[in-house]
Amino acid sequence: MPTAHAAPVSNGFYAEGNEANPCGSLKSCSATFAAIPAAKTVIITNVTCFMRTSDAPNIPLVSLYTKPATYGTKPTDALVPTFLGNFTSDTHTYREYSLNNAVTHIVLAGRVPEIGATTFNAAGKFVHLVCSISGLIR
């Protein structure tokens, strides 16, 4: 997982953040965004992602949540990916998905928005995850 996160871009009212993770053939993969600045609140209104999985047909479970929080207690928005088709490179066939979901997800100062994706198929692995979030900053 990348350790440096690009600071959110803001014009004083709107904000956006972008993250990419090559995933390294894991069953779960996440895009972790920069922490929200002190004395600010971000209301995430849109999430877009591109995902590539390998091996077996599966539909990833994708969610938007805020860290730090204990797994299972963090507020979560389920995101719905759309299957784009198969992509073949060399001898590998990948399955590609995208999502573009409208959400209302509030992130307070110092918290970190994250998008997590998981495959539940034993053979399915993530190869790539690229996500963007946008919304309002106050």
CYANA upper distance limits for C-alpha pairs under 8 A (distance plus 0.5 A):
  1 MET  CA     21 ASN  CA      6.90
  1 MET  CA     22 PRO  CA      8.45
  1 MET  CA     23 CYS  CA      7.53
  1 MET  CA     30 SER  CA      8.31
  2 PRO  CA     21 ASN  CA      7.31
  5 HIS  CA     19 GLU  CA      7.81
  5 HIS  CA     32 THR  CA      7.88
  5 HIS  CA     33 PHE  CA      6.40
  5 HIS  CA     34 ALA  CA      5.67
  6 ALA  CA     17 GLY  CA      7.68
  6 ALA  CA     18 ASN  CA      7.73
  6 ALA  CA     19 GLU  CA      8.04
  6 ALA  CA     33 PHE  CA      7.77
  6 ALA  CA     34 ALA  CA      6.70
  7 ALA  CA     17 GLY  CA      7.62
  7 ALA  CA     33 PHE  CA      8.47
  7 ALA  CA     34 ALA  CA      6.05
  7 ALA  CA     35 ALA  CA      8.42
  8 PRO  CA     15 ALA  CA      6.80
  8 PRO  CA     16 GLU  CA      6.04
  8 PRO  CA     17 GLY  CA      5.27
  8 PRO  CA     18 ASN  CA      8.40
  8 PRO  CA     34 ALA  CA      7.11
  8 PRO  CA     36 ILE  CA      8.42
  9 VAL  CA     15 ALA  CA      5.93
  9 VAL  CA     16 GLU  CA      5.83
  9 VAL  CA     17 GLY  CA      6.88
 10 SER  CA     14 TYR  CA      6.06
 10 SER  CA     15 ALA  CA      4.80
 10 SER  CA     16 GLU  CA      7.16
 10 SER  CA    137 ILE  CA      8.02
 11 ASN  CA     15 ALA  CA      7.37
 12 GLY  CA    137 ILE  CA      7.37
 12 GLY  CA    138 ARG  CA      8.17
 13 PHE  CA    136 LEU  CA      6.20
 13 PHE  CA    137 ILE  CA      5.77
 13 PHE  CA    138 ARG  CA      7.04
 14 TYR  CA    134 SER  CA      7.93
 14 TYR  CA    135 GLY  CA      6.22
 14 TYR  CA    136 LEU  CA      4.99
 14 TYR  CA    137 ILE  CA      6.14
 15 ALA  CA     42 VAL  CA      8.16
 15 ALA  CA    134 SER  CA      6.09
 15 ALA  CA    135 GLY  CA      5.89
 15 ALA  CA    136 LEU  CA      6.19
 15 ALA  CA    137 ILE  CA      6.40
 16 GLU  CA    132 SER  CA      7.62
 16 GLU  CA    133 ILE  CA      6.02
 16 GLU  CA    134 SER  CA      4.63
 16 GLU  CA    135 GLY  CA      6.95
 17 GLY  CA     33 PHE  CA      7.21
 17 GLY  CA     34 ALA  CA      8.29
 17 GLY  CA    132 SER  CA      6.10
 17 GLY  CA    133 ILE  CA      5.84
 17 GLY  CA    134 SER  CA      6.99
 18 ASN  CA     33 PHE  CA      7.71
 18 ASN  CA    130 VAL  CA      8.15
 18 ASN  CA    131 CYS  CA      6.37
 18 ASN  CA    132 SER  CA      4.86
 18 ASN  CA    133 ILE  CA      7.09
 19 GLU  CA     31 ALA  CA      6.21
 19 GLU  CA     32 THR  CA      7.31
 19 GLU  CA     33 PHE  CA      6.94
 19 GLU  CA    130 VAL  CA      6.38
 19 GLU  CA    131 CYS  CA      6.00
 19 GLU  CA    132 SER  CA      6.93
 20 ALA  CA     31 ALA  CA      6.76
 20 ALA  CA    128 HIS  CA      8.18
 20 ALA  CA    129 LEU  CA      6.27
 20 ALA  CA    130 VAL  CA      4.71
 20 ALA  CA    131 CYS  CA      6.85
 21 ASN  CA     29 CYS  CA      8.07
 21 ASN  CA     30 SER  CA      7.57
 21 ASN  CA     31 ALA  CA      6.70
 21 ASN  CA    128 HIS  CA      6.53
 21 ASN  CA    129 LEU  CA      5.77
 21 ASN  CA    130 VAL  CA      6.82
 22 PRO  CA    127 VAL  CA      6.46
 22 PRO  CA    128 HIS  CA      5.00
 22 PRO  CA    129 LEU  CA      6.85
 23 CYS  CA     28 SER  CA      8.41
 23 CYS  CA     29 CYS  CA      6.10
 23 CYS  CA     30 SER  CA      8.26
 23 CYS  CA    126 PHE  CA      6.52
 23 CYS  CA    127 VAL  CA      5.94
 23 CYS  CA    128 HIS  CA      6.06
 23 CYS  CA    129 LEU  CA      7.45
 24 GLY  CA    126 PHE  CA      7.71
 24 GLY  CA    127 VAL  CA      6.50
 24 GLY  CA    128 HIS  CA      8.35
 25 SER  CA     54 SER  CA      8.39
 25 SER  CA    125 LYS  CA      5.55
 25 SER  CA    126 PHE  CA      5.53
 25 SER  CA    127 VAL  CA      5.58
 26 LEU  CA    125 LYS  CA      5.64
 26 LEU  CA    126 PHE  CA      5.88
 26 LEU  CA    127 VAL  CA      7.88
 27 LYS  CA    118 THR  CA      6.37
 27 LYS  CA    119 THR  CA      6.05
 27 LYS  CA    120 PHE  CA      8.10
 27 LYS  CA    124 GLY  CA      7.03
 27 LYS  CA    125 LYS  CA      5.19
 27 LYS  CA    126 PHE  CA      6.43
 28 SER  CA    116 GLY  CA      7.72
 28 SER  CA    117 ALA  CA      6.11
 28 SER  CA    118 THR  CA      4.80
 28 SER  CA    119 THR  CA      6.98
 28 SER  CA    125 LYS  CA      8.02
 28 SER  CA    126 PHE  CA      7.25
 29 CYS  CA    116 GLY  CA      6.38
 29 CYS  CA    117 ALA  CA      5.84
 29 CYS  CA    118 THR  CA      7.04
 29 CYS  CA    126 PHE  CA      7.12
 29 CYS  CA    129 LEU  CA      7.71
 30 SER  CA    114 GLU  CA      7.28
 30 SER  CA    115 ILE  CA      5.95
 30 SER  CA    116 GLY  CA      4.73
 30 SER  CA    117 ALA  CA      6.54
 30 SER  CA    129 LEU  CA      7.84
 31 ALA  CA    114 GLU  CA      6.16
 31 ALA  CA    115 ILE  CA      5.68
 31 ALA  CA    116 GLY  CA      7.03
 31 ALA  CA    129 LEU  CA      7.58
 31 ALA  CA    130 VAL  CA      7.65
 31 ALA  CA    131 CYS  CA      7.11
 32 THR  CA    112 VAL  CA      7.74
 32 THR  CA    113 PRO  CA      6.89
 32 THR  CA    114 GLU  CA      4.94
 32 THR  CA    115 ILE  CA      7.04
 33 PHE  CA    112 VAL  CA      6.69
 33 PHE  CA    113 PRO  CA      6.05
 33 PHE  CA    114 GLU  CA      6.40
 34 ALA  CA    112 VAL  CA      6.54
 34 ALA  CA    113 PRO  CA      7.83
 35 ALA  CA    109 ALA  CA      7.89
 35 ALA  CA    110 GLY  CA      5.88
 35 ALA  CA    111 ARG  CA      5.83
 35 ALA  CA    112 VAL  CA      4.89
 35 ALA  CA    113 PRO  CA      7.65
 36 ILE  CA     40 LYS  CA      7.17
 36 ILE  CA     41 THR  CA      7.49
 36 ILE  CA     42 VAL  CA      7.64
 36 ILE  CA    107 VAL  CA      7.75
 36 ILE  CA    108 LEU  CA      7.19
 36 ILE  CA    109 ALA  CA      5.34
 36 ILE  CA    110 GLY  CA      5.58
 36 ILE  CA    111 ARG  CA      6.24
 36 ILE  CA    112 VAL  CA      6.88
 37 PRO  CA     41 THR  CA      8.46
 37 PRO  CA    109 ALA  CA      5.96
 37 PRO  CA    110 GLY  CA      6.58
 38 ALA  CA    109 ALA  CA      5.48
 38 ALA  CA    110 GLY  CA      6.61
 39 ALA  CA    109 ALA  CA      6.27
 40 LYS  CA    108 LEU  CA      7.19
 40 LYS  CA    109 ALA  CA      5.66
 40 LYS  CA    137 ILE  CA      7.20
 40 LYS  CA    138 ARG  CA      6.03
 41 THR  CA    106 ILE  CA      7.62
 41 THR  CA    107 VAL  CA      6.33
 41 THR  CA    108 LEU  CA      5.16
 41 THR  CA    109 ALA  CA      6.11
 41 THR  CA    137 ILE  CA      6.20
 41 THR  CA    138 ARG  CA      5.80
 42 VAL  CA    106 ILE  CA      6.37
 42 VAL  CA    107 VAL  CA      5.70
 42 VAL  CA    108 LEU  CA      7.03
 42 VAL  CA    135 GLY  CA      7.23
 42 VAL  CA    136 LEU  CA      6.06
 42 VAL  CA    137 ILE  CA      4.92
 42 VAL  CA    138 ARG  CA      6.92
 43 ILE  CA    104 THR  CA      6.90
 43 ILE  CA    105 HIS  CA      6.03
 43 ILE  CA    106 ILE  CA      4.97
 43 ILE  CA    107 VAL  CA      6.76
 43 ILE  CA    135 GLY  CA      5.94
 43 ILE  CA    136 LEU  CA      5.61
 43 ILE  CA    137 ILE  CA      6.94
 44 ILE  CA    103 VAL  CA      7.15
 44 ILE  CA    104 THR  CA      6.24
 44 ILE  CA    105 HIS  CA      5.52
 44 ILE  CA    106 ILE  CA      6.77
 44 ILE  CA    107 VAL  CA      8.07
 44 ILE  CA    133 ILE  CA      7.07
 44 ILE  CA    134 SER  CA      6.13
 44 ILE  CA    135 GLY  CA      4.79
 44 ILE  CA    136 LEU  CA      7.04
 45 THR  CA    102 ALA  CA      6.13
 45 THR  CA    103 VAL  CA      5.31
 45 THR  CA    104 THR  CA      5.60
 45 THR  CA    105 HIS  CA      7.30
 45 THR  CA    133 ILE  CA      8.13
 45 THR  CA    134 SER  CA      6.52
 45 THR  CA    135 GLY  CA      5.21
 45 THR  CA    136 LEU  CA      7.94
 46 ASN  CA    100 ASN  CA      7.62
 46 ASN  CA    101 ASN  CA      6.25
 46 ASN  CA    102 ALA  CA      5.08
 46 ASN  CA    103 VAL  CA      6.16
 46 ASN  CA    104 THR  CA      8.40
 46 ASN  CA    133 ILE  CA      6.22
 46 ASN  CA    134 SER  CA      5.83
 46 ASN  CA    135 GLY  CA      6.99
 47 VAL  CA     99 LEU  CA      8.03
 47 VAL  CA    100 ASN  CA      6.16
 47 VAL  CA    101 ASN  CA      5.82
 47 VAL  CA    102 ALA  CA      7.05
 47 VAL  CA    103 VAL  CA      7.82
 47 VAL  CA    131 CYS  CA      7.66
 47 VAL  CA    132 SER  CA      6.31
 47 VAL  CA    133 ILE  CA      5.15
 47 VAL  CA    134 SER  CA      7.21
 48 THR  CA     98 SER  CA      7.84
 48 THR  CA     99 LEU  CA      5.82
 48 THR  CA    100 ASN  CA      4.84
 48 THR  CA    101 ASN  CA      7.01
 48 THR  CA    131 CYS  CA      6.04
 48 THR  CA    132 SER  CA      5.76
 48 THR  CA    133 ILE  CA      7.07
 49 CYS  CA     98 SER  CA      5.98
 49 CYS  CA     99 LEU  CA      5.73
 49 CYS  CA    100 ASN  CA      7.24
 49 CYS  CA    129 LEU  CA      7.51
 49 CYS  CA    130 VAL  CA      5.93
 49 CYS  CA    131 CYS  CA      4.60
 49 CYS  CA    132 SER  CA      6.88
 50 PHE  CA     96 GLU  CA      7.89
 50 PHE  CA     97 TYR  CA      6.33
 50 PHE  CA     98 SER  CA      4.96
 50 PHE  CA     99 LEU  CA      7.21
 50 PHE  CA    128 HIS  CA      8.39
 50 PHE  CA    129 LEU  CA      6.35
 50 PHE  CA    130 VAL  CA      5.75
 50 PHE  CA    131 CYS  CA      7.00
 51 MET  CA     96 GLU  CA      6.23
 51 MET  CA     97 TYR  CA      5.59
 51 MET  CA     98 SER  CA      6.66
 51 MET  CA    126 PHE  CA      8.05
 51 MET  CA    127 VAL  CA      8.19
 51 MET  CA    128 HIS  CA      6.11
 51 MET  CA    129 LEU  CA      5.14
 51 MET  CA    130 VAL  CA      7.10
 52 ARG  CA     94 TYR  CA      6.82
 52 ARG  CA     95 ARG  CA      6.15
 52 ARG  CA     96 GLU  CA      5.04
 52 ARG  CA     97 TYR  CA      6.88
 52 ARG  CA    126 PHE  CA      6.61
 52 ARG  CA    127 VAL  CA      5.98
 52 ARG  CA    128 HIS  CA      5.64
 52 ARG  CA    129 LEU  CA      7.20
 53 THR  CA     94 TYR  CA      6.06
 53 THR  CA     95 ARG  CA      5.73
 53 THR  CA     96 GLU  CA      7.00
 53 THR  CA    124 GLY  CA      7.01
 53 THR  CA    125 LYS  CA      5.90
 53 THR  CA    126 PHE  CA      4.87
 53 THR  CA    127 VAL  CA      5.85
 53 THR  CA    128 HIS  CA      7.66
 54 SER  CA     92 HIS  CA      8.24
 54 SER  CA     93 THR  CA      7.10
 54 SER  CA     94 TYR  CA      5.15
 54 SER  CA     95 ARG  CA      6.75
 54 SER  CA    124 GLY  CA      6.23
 54 SER  CA    125 LYS  CA      5.81
 54 SER  CA    126 PHE  CA      6.85
 54 SER  CA    127 VAL  CA      7.13
 55 ASP  CA     93 THR  CA      7.56
 55 ASP  CA     94 TYR  CA      7.32
 55 ASP  CA    123 ALA  CA      6.36
 55 ASP  CA    124 GLY  CA      5.82
 55 ASP  CA    125 LYS  CA      7.36
 56 ALA  CA    121 ASN  CA      7.64
 56 ALA  CA    123 ALA  CA      6.08
 56 ALA  CA    124 GLY  CA      5.51
 57 PRO  CA     95 ARG  CA      7.68
 57 PRO  CA    121 ASN  CA      8.41
 57 PRO  CA    124 GLY  CA      7.60
 58 ASN  CA    119 THR  CA      7.21
 58 ASN  CA    120 PHE  CA      7.95
 58 ASN  CA    121 ASN  CA      6.72
 58 ASN  CA    124 GLY  CA      7.19
 59 ILE  CA     81 PRO  CA      8.13
 59 ILE  CA     83 PHE  CA      8.25
 59 ILE  CA    119 THR  CA      7.35
 60 PRO  CA     81 PRO  CA      7.81
 60 PRO  CA    117 ALA  CA      6.63
 60 PRO  CA    118 THR  CA      5.96
 60 PRO  CA    119 THR  CA      5.33
 60 PRO  CA    120 PHE  CA      7.93
 61 LEU  CA     78 ALA  CA      8.35
 61 LEU  CA     79 LEU  CA      8.12
 61 LEU  CA     80 VAL  CA      8.27
 61 LEU  CA    117 ALA  CA      6.01
 61 LEU  CA    118 THR  CA      5.73
 61 LEU  CA    119 THR  CA      6.88
 62 VAL  CA     78 ALA  CA      6.66
 62 VAL  CA     79 LEU  CA      5.78
 62 VAL  CA     80 VAL  CA      7.38
 62 VAL  CA     81 PRO  CA      7.92
 62 VAL  CA    115 ILE  CA      7.55
 62 VAL  CA    116 GLY  CA      6.18
 62 VAL  CA    117 ALA  CA      4.81
 62 VAL  CA    118 THR  CA      7.06
 63 SER  CA     76 THR  CA      6.81
 63 SER  CA     77 ASP  CA      5.98
 63 SER  CA     78 ALA  CA      5.00
 63 SER  CA     79 LEU  CA      5.78
 63 SER  CA    115 ILE  CA      6.13
 63 SER  CA    116 GLY  CA      5.98
 63 SER  CA    117 ALA  CA      7.07
 64 LEU  CA     76 THR  CA      6.09
 64 LEU  CA     77 ASP  CA      5.63
 64 LEU  CA     78 ALA  CA      7.08
 64 LEU  CA     79 LEU  CA      7.67
 64 LEU  CA    113 PRO  CA      7.74
 64 LEU  CA    114 GLU  CA      6.38
 64 LEU  CA    115 ILE  CA      5.00
 64 LEU  CA    116 GLY  CA      7.06
 65 TYR  CA     74 LYS  CA      6.92
 65 TYR  CA     75 PRO  CA      6.32
 65 TYR  CA     76 THR  CA      5.22
 65 TYR  CA     77 ASP  CA      7.13
 65 TYR  CA    113 PRO  CA      6.44
 65 TYR  CA    114 GLU  CA      6.02
 65 TYR  CA    115 ILE  CA      6.87
 65 TYR  CA    116 GLY  CA      8.40
 66 THR  CA     74 LYS  CA      7.00
 66 THR  CA     75 PRO  CA      7.37
 66 THR  CA     76 THR  CA      8.19
 66 THR  CA    107 VAL  CA      7.29
 66 THR  CA    111 ARG  CA      6.96
 66 THR  CA    112 VAL  CA      5.98
 66 THR  CA    113 PRO  CA      4.99
 66 THR  CA    114 GLU  CA      6.41
 67 LYS  CA     74 LYS  CA      8.04
 67 LYS  CA    111 ARG  CA      6.27
 67 LYS  CA    112 VAL  CA      5.46
 67 LYS  CA    113 PRO  CA      6.76
 67 LYS  CA    114 GLU  CA      7.56
 68 PRO  CA    111 ARG  CA      6.98
 68 PRO  CA    112 VAL  CA      7.40
 69 ALA  CA     73 THR  CA      7.25
 69 ALA  CA     74 LYS  CA      5.90
 70 THR  CA     74 LYS  CA      6.83
 77 ASP  CA    103 VAL  CA      7.87
 77 ASP  CA    105 HIS  CA      8.01
 79 LEU  CA     99 LEU  CA      7.88
 79 LEU  CA    101 ASN  CA      6.95
 80 VAL  CA     99 LEU  CA      6.75
 80 VAL  CA    101 ASN  CA      7.69
 81 PRO  CA     97 TYR  CA      6.46
 81 PRO  CA     98 SER  CA      5.91
 81 PRO  CA     99 LEU  CA      5.03
 81 PRO  CA    100 ASN  CA      8.27
 82 THR  CA     97 TYR  CA      5.81
 82 THR  CA     98 SER  CA      5.85
 82 THR  CA     99 LEU  CA      6.44
 83 PHE  CA     95 ARG  CA      8.02
 83 PHE  CA     96 GLU  CA      6.64
 83 PHE  CA     97 TYR  CA      5.01
 83 PHE  CA     98 SER  CA      7.26
 84 LEU  CA     95 ARG  CA      8.05
 84 LEU  CA     96 GLU  CA      5.88
 84 LEU  CA     97 TYR  CA      5.68
 84 LEU  CA     98 SER  CA      7.37
 85 GLY  CA     95 ARG  CA      6.43
 85 GLY  CA     96 GLU  CA      6.21
 85 GLY  CA     97 TYR  CA      7.98
 86 ASN  CA     93 THR  CA      7.03
 86 ASN  CA     94 TYR  CA      6.07
 86 ASN  CA     95 ARG  CA      5.13
 86 ASN  CA     96 GLU  CA      6.71
 87 PHE  CA     93 THR  CA      6.14
 87 PHE  CA     94 TYR  CA      5.58
 87 PHE  CA     95 ARG  CA      6.72
 87 PHE  CA     96 GLU  CA      7.52
 88 THR  CA     92 HIS  CA      6.16
 88 THR  CA     93 THR  CA      4.81
 88 THR  CA     94 TYR  CA      6.67
 89 SER  CA     93 THR  CA      6.95
107 VAL  CA    111 ARG  CA      6.79
107 VAL  CA    112 VAL  CA      7.96
107 VAL  CA    113 PRO  CA      7.46
115 ILE  CA    131 CYS  CA      8.25
119 THR  CA    124 GLY  CA      6.59
119 THR  CA    125 LYS  CA      7.36
119 THR  CA    126 PHE  CA      8.27
120 PHE  CA    124 GLY  CA      7.86
